[in-house]
Amino acid sequence: MNSRESVMSFVLRVIALALAIVCIVLGLLETASIETLAVLLGVGLIAVALAGISRNRTA
Protein backbone atom coordinates (compact mmCIF):
# COMPACT_ATOMS: atom_id res chain seq x y z
CA MET A 1 0.00 0.00 0.00
CA ASN A 2 1.51 3.29 -1.02
CA SER A 3 1.42 6.39 1.14
CA ARG A 4 -1.44 8.03 -0.75
CA GLU A 5 -3.72 5.03 -0.24
CA SER A 6 -2.78 4.70 3.41
CA VAL A 7 -3.51 8.40 4.01
CA MET A 8 -6.85 8.08 2.23
CA SER A 9 -7.75 5.03 4.32
CA PHE A 10 -6.78 6.88 7.50
CA VAL A 11 -8.82 9.96 6.56
CA LEU A 12 -11.88 7.85 5.77
CA ARG A 13 -11.65 6.08 9.13
CA VAL A 14 -11.25 9.43 10.93
CA ILE A 15 -14.32 10.79 9.14
CA ALA A 16 -16.33 7.75 10.21
CA LEU A 17 -15.22 8.10 13.84
CA ALA A 18 -15.96 11.84 13.85
CA LEU A 19 -19.45 11.30 12.47
CA ALA A 20 -20.16 8.65 15.09
CA ILE A 21 -19.08 11.03 17.86
CA VAL A 22 -21.19 13.82 16.37
CA CYS A 23 -24.21 11.53 16.31
CA ILE A 24 -23.72 10.59 19.95
CA VAL A 25 -23.38 14.22 21.03
CA LEU A 26 -26.33 15.43 18.96
CA GLY A 27 -28.42 12.54 20.24
CA LEU A 28 -27.60 13.32 23.86
CA LEU A 29 -28.35 17.00 23.37
CA GLU A 30 -31.52 16.15 21.42
CA THR A 31 -30.77 18.83 18.83
CA ALA A 32 -31.07 16.67 15.72
CA SER A 33 -33.84 14.48 14.40
CA ILE A 34 -33.52 10.72 14.12
CA GLU A 35 -33.46 11.05 10.33
CA THR A 36 -30.47 13.40 10.49
CA LEU A 37 -28.61 11.05 12.82
CA ALA A 38 -29.35 8.12 10.52
CA VAL A 39 -27.97 10.01 7.53
CA LEU A 40 -24.80 10.95 9.42
CA LEU A 41 -24.28 7.35 10.52
CA GLY A 42 -24.90 6.21 6.95
CA VAL A 43 -22.21 8.53 5.62
CA GLY A 44 -19.84 7.23 8.28
CA LEU A 45 -20.63 3.65 7.30
CA ILE A 46 -19.89 4.45 3.66
CA ALA A 47 -16.54 5.93 4.70
CA VAL A 48 -15.66 2.75 6.61
CA ALA A 49 -16.69 0.64 3.63
CA LEU A 50 -14.54 2.68 1.25
CA ALA A 51 -11.57 2.40 3.60
CA GLY A 52 -12.04 -1.38 3.75
CA ILE A 53 -12.35 -1.70 0.00
CA SER A 54 -9.17 0.27 -0.59
CA ARG A 55 -7.32 -1.79 2.00
CA ASN A 56 -8.51 -5.14 0.53
CA ARG A 57 -7.73 -4.06 -3.02
CA THR A 58 -4.08 -3.43 -2.25
CA ALA A 59 -3.55 -6.48 -0.01
Secondary structure by P-SEA (a helix, b strand, c coil): ccaaaaaaaaaaaaaaaaaaaaaaaaaaaccccaaaaaaaaaaaaaaaaaaaaaaaaac
